[in-house]
Amino acid sequence: METSTQSELIDIAVLDDDLDFRNYVEDFLSDEGLYEVRTFAHPDDLFDSAQHRLPDIVMLDMKMGEFQGHHVLENLLSRWPGLCVIIVTGYPSLEDMRATFKMKVFDYLAKPFSLAQLRQTLKNAVESFGLGKTPHDRLRERLGHKIKMLRVERDWSLKDLAAATKLSVSQISSIERGANMPSVESLLTICRAFDRKPSEVLAAIEF
């Protein structure tokens, strides 16, 4: 029996001056059913589009005729630090790889690559960046992680926090793991135990 999910499509932007390659990648990824794909031949078009809606992943060709890929990469990461960028190039070199990884790109694909390689690289990116989750999923996980960090900062065990809040150890554990969202009452109780306002905790998770 299939279960329906509310996961969002992962938004991928592809910047490459090769029309055949853009079409090839777009067709493959669209058929996967997991991705929404936008393709661009000119960096300015990518930047304009990203201003309105930032993609989850950017696949960036490093060799685009008049456009220098490393300049585009610098511009991308200066505007949107932490953006997941996967470098794609038909002219790989060890020097290029070292330079791009220093700029904190996620991965490097050398053309021609197999569909299996592309699928695995994107899967790794999705897992590393927590992509494709609903806003509710992300809120639950970030809030749980923040509560765990507050507990660790105080050097409290789960039992210590349970005693301070009158919640059960299993309830707190499920909240910290992101398995369950705390009720408003539970969140207020937890925040009081840490001498924090709920607004401070929510602001800290940048949601």
C-alpha positions, 0 to 999 in steps of 0.5 A: 500500500502506497503512502502519500507524502507532502514533500516538496519538489526540490528546485534545481537550477541548471546553468550551462551554455549547451542546449542539448545538455540542458534539455538532457538534464531537464528531461531526466530530472523531471521524469524522476518526479522529485525535482522541479528544474529551471535551466539557464544559458546566461548567468544573469538569467539565473541571478534574476530568477534566483532573486525571486525564488532561490533554488535548492541546488544549482548545477553550474557549468564551469566552462561557458565560453565568454562566461567564467564559471569561477566568477559566477560561482563567487557571485552566487556564494557571495549573494547566497552563502550556504547555497548547494552548488554542484560543479559540472564541467567537461574539462576537469582538472585537479587544480579546478577541483581544489579551487572550487572545493575551497569555495565550499561547493558541494560536489563536482561532476565531470562530463560525461557522467552517468545518470546513476552518478547524477542521481547519487550526487543529487541524493547526497545533496538532498540528504546533506541539506535536508531538502524536499521536506515540508515546512512543518518537517523543517520546523519540527526538526530545527526546534527539536535540535535547538531544544537538545542543544539547550539541554546539552549546554546545561549538561542536563540528561533527558531525565533532568529535563523531564524532572524540570518540565514534568514531561516524560523522557520519551516525550522529550526524546521524540521532540528532540529527534524531530519525531513530534512537534511539542504542543504549545503548553509543552513548549512553554514548559520547556522554555521556562525550564531553560529560562528562555522566552519562546520567541527567543527559541523560535528566533534562534532556529531562523525559521 
